[in-house]
Amino acid sequence: MTQKKQRQKIPSRFRLQGTDGVRREVKLARDPEVRGLTPQQAFLEKSFITEEFIELYAYARVDQLIREKKMKPGQDVVVGWDPRDPGLKFCKAAVRGARRAGARALVLGVVPTPLVPMYMVFVGAAAGFMITASHNPKDQNGIKTFLAFQGMKLLPDNDVELSRAVLAQDYKKVREKPLAGKEANRRVAALKLFMEFHLDPENSWSGEADFKDVQLVVDPANGSLSGIAADVFRRVGFGKVIEVNALLNGDVNLNSGVADLEGLRLVTVDMIAKGGRFARHRAVQKLFQLGRKQKTKILSGKIKVCGAVFDADGDRFYRLDYHPGKDALLVLSGDETAFLQARYLTQSDPKNFKGVAYVNTVESDLNAGAAAERLGLKLQLTAVGDKWISLSVVYMTLESRLNQLAACARKLKSAAAKRSIASLKSRLQKARRDGVLDAEFFATLNREIDRAFRKLGDGSPGFPTIPFAVGSEETGHNITQGKLRDGENSVPVFFGNGVKSALNAFAASHFLLQGKSPKARLACLEKPFPPGFKLCRYVYYVDQSLFARDSALWKRVKKTILDEAKKLEYHCAVLPFREDPDMLYIKLQAPGKRGGREVCGVFVRNSGTENKIGVNLRGPKTHARRLQTVGEAVARLLLQTMKDRANRFCRMEDQILSQLAKGPQREAALGLPASDRGRLLAETLKQGLIQRSSGGFRISPLGKWYLARQAPGGR
């Protein structure tokens, strides 16, 4: 297929990127499955990322910036990666791509994702790349891209333009280009910056906190924070720090990390027993070992046994606390840790944090947002992805800077400046009204504000106070303001940062719970706010193109939700999200006990990071059964209609179900390739198609129903 024919097949708004960059299973370009294909064909036709694709992608991005005069040849681009690529074939490819396009590559090596935009902003680089697939299994890789302005991630309009640039390239010609740009190793300097950032009490909130009584198990998921996070915690002053799952051998997220904890509130004894889901999870096992051994000290308040669990690239964090009364681990997701931080901010500094924004994505527990509002915060709801939280902060930043500029103009009584400011404000308001999804628009507006300050003779007005407290995703992204310091100067930053989230969560709980009995402390950690009902029904190995706004399937799913909700006497409203137009979000309302209305939410969306679709259910606990009825109907529809039979994992899933239909079997008897076994079983369990049993695994009732629908004549 020629490049011309390839472009003709691509829709005008096509995006290679998902929720956060590009992710796929990996194959080397010499692999028989992709040999002879262009990097673009391997991606589009076979759904594989090759090292050639990564090189092409980095080249296209830098070339695009140079052609658009947003950077000059020889300017710096920051490149980092997680350790899922021990041979560095994909990582070095990104460096080559940037250099072939003319950039100087500042190479950080294995570092957490937030360090790429952090170092980028610190040195004034033009762009940044992080080679990672985040929480995805180790057989996948990808690339996250950052902009110079506030380290923003690309928004959909930028994704579209970059996708066109990537598809337009001829890799054979790119490969022949010289390495025009230089390469510099900046790992030592970047890690020094990362450590200084987190040891700053203003960033870690550790000024008055005492962590000497905390025994902390750190799980970096064999990823980017291996050796780094534990060092930070030791220097901040945690009493005892024990690191597990810190191998840099490529086994990222294997029996480790936050993804295994999603959707749980407790890890119980049966989950760590032989055959349990955490039987091989070293961090969980270690916490139970420590907690049981020191139960008396925990009950007396002398020590606390806790865990800090991250994902492979270090931007997500879950907290674990051993509860001796339950002999279980409390699981604090992004919702609970964010709420603790919000409560700390509003209590410790009410003057600056009452009435400011608390930003949640739709994944979060609806009760978390309601509890934040009771603290006096203003709730904002966004689509899935921490970049949408960042975009909310960008709006607040620009609005605050314009207010600051207006005050300066009033002081100087400049009529011309007032007119200019009114025009800038109008453009920003229009962008919010129209749902502008172009990060370059905001960068341009920020530069114009800078010029306006210089014209008024105030080139360094200082950064204004931003009316923002916390941004949160249930999956473990927390965002609070940090400060990068360079001598006497400081720059505010708002990055998803697992280590900062952890330090802030522990500092917040220390401040809020000091003086309480161990029993009261654990009760508060178990329920920082009254929890609501949360459930996600996943369907893996799907053809995601089938579910798009107003497609035939999208309409069927919408009708199914509305029909089921009507039977259950809900009033329904479809809510649009401009940032994620293909997501179907339906707000359900029912009469409440006190005459008001109780609000629930059902949303269905393709994952932007994995090959799956999710049916998400949110609402008060009293609505759990009704919401599950809705979710079950939609999940069954998606199982019947979206499975991609060309996907090898889908075929292996059918094989598992057919074998288990004959009776329970142990893992080894299923005949699965060792390289795929862990991922496949985990994802089949998440769909509810199989269950764990004393004999290994058995098919579930849903699995039997699904298998029957695959048989000839099945309906």
Buried (B, 14 or more C-beta within 10 A) or exposed (E): EEBEEBEEEBEEEBBBBBBBBBBBBBBBBEEEEBEEBBBBBBBBEBBBBBBBBBBBBBBBBBBBBBEEEBBEEEBBBBBBBBBBBEEBBBBBBBBBBBBBBBBBBBBBBBBBBBBBBBBBBBBEBBBBBBBBBBBBBBBBBBBBBBBBBBBBBBBBBBBBBBBBBBBBBEBEEBBEBEEEBEBEEBBEBBBEBBBEBBBBEEBBBBEEBEBEBBBBBBBBBBBBBBBBBBBBBBEBEBBBBBBBBBBBEBBBBBBBBBBBBBBBBEBBEEBBEEBBBBBBBBBBBBBBBBBEEBBEBBBEEEBBBBBBBBBBBBBBBBBBBBBBEEEBBBBBBBBBBBBBBBBBBBEBEEEBBBEBBBBBBBBBBBBBBBBBEEBBBBBBBBBBBBBBBBBBBBBBBBBBBBEBBBEBBEEEEBEEBBEBBEEBBEBBEEBEEEEBBBBBBBBBBBEEBBEBBEBBEBEEBEBBEBBBBBBBBBBBBBBBBBBBBEEEEBBBBBBBBBBBBBBBBBBBBBBBBEEEEBEEBBBBBBEBBEBBBBBBBBBBBBBBEBBEEEEEBBEBBBEBBBEBBEEBEBEBEEEEBEBBBBBBBBBBBBEEEEEEEBBBBBBBBBBBBBBBBBBBBBBBEEBBEBBBBBBBBBBBBBBBBBBBEEBEBBEBBBBBBEBBEEEBBEEEEBEBEEEBBBBBBBBBBBBBBBBBBEEBBBBBEBBBBBBEBBEEEEE
